[in-house]
Amino acid sequence: MFNGKEKIYLSPPHMSGNEQTYIDSAFEMNWIAPLGPNVDGFEKEVASLVGVRDALAVSSGTSAIHLALKLLDVKRGDRVFCSTLTFVASANPIIYEGAEPVFIDSEPDTWNMSPEALERALMDAAIQGVLPKAVIVVHLYGQSAKMDEILSICNKYHVPVIEDAAESLGSTYKGKASGTMGAFGVYSFNGNKIITTSGGGMLVSNDSEAIEKARFLATQAKDPAPYYQHSQAGYNYRMSNILAGIGRAQLEVLNERVNARRTIYNHYSRYLANLPGITFMSELENTHSNRWLTTLLVDKEASGISSNSLIEFLLDENIEARHVWKPLHMQPLFKGALYYSHNEKENVAEGLFEKGICLPSGSALTEEQQMRVINGILNFISC
């Protein structure tokens, strides 16, 4: 409690009620380790849902990105291009391998990777003879990037694409599931995601041989021998059978969770979209966003308020709201990294960071709670 008001969280876990069934099953069979029927089932069910040949359940979305980079032979001295407007986990695995991240700006329509900036970056890299080993494209807040354009550009230079779909499970692009169009796709099941295993991730691909290699690397790279033998470095990245059971129950209600979050977005938009200086993240034509988080921009000149002041007000009201991601090229960790802006005059991601706000969007958010957020914003703007 805060000033007598119940806390409204940004995106808390939302259980289906069936999780305990899978957990009990794991205990009854004594499958507690990071393998077992729930892990196998969860992998097959995710692969079937999104329409790929194979999937690997791992400990986090970050570990899935790391494995994808390993599969693409990223190593010290290589370059990897990455969306700049994203959480640091999208780029940290690049550093794990001693490679160099190059950050690509957003474009205004989707807030995702700018095809224009990407093409300039790849042209320069080709001229310099330092093409990247991979391009990591993030589907931000559930909205798919412009994949036709991005894939066309990357295919021209024979550079594979990793889709960081950590925030976009349940979203589609021209009828294709988010995370299934590149060489590899990555999902996150962190506690704040649209479905959760409390902590976990999934690597998906149509390359079953590559997924099998990732499975080998994720289980400490144990050689086939009658004793513990290791010829290369591996990782402890597998998901536990208990957590996979939670994921299976969550996956059963994914469509309900997507519908709930889209309804929440529509409710916010109905009350707030016509306010001066307020614009919501749009949905690209022929895409279907899971609306993981409802995000909006606050133009200070038109609205009379700043994003900072609105976030502070909501926090004072015990309502959790957040800035959109701080671009990675602005982070101290990546000081000096190469960065390509949308064009010579626009740094789109920087503007989105300055003006952007994420509103409470959990799928269990009640209408009463949402109206408390909406009325708070209306009252603050009218003051």
Beta strands, then each sheet from edge to edge (+ up, - down):
strand 1: 54-58
strand 2: 79-83
strand 3: 100-104
strand 4: 134-138
strand 5: 161-164
strand 6: 172-173
strand 7: 176-177
strand 8: 184-188
strand 9: 201-205
strand 10: 278-280
strand 11: 287-288
strand 12: 294-298
strand 13: 322-323
strand 14: 338-340
strand 15: 356-359
sheet 1: 1+ 9- 8+ 5+ 4+ 2+ 3+ 14+
sheet 2: 7+ 6- 11+
sheet 3: 10+ 12- 15+ 13-
end
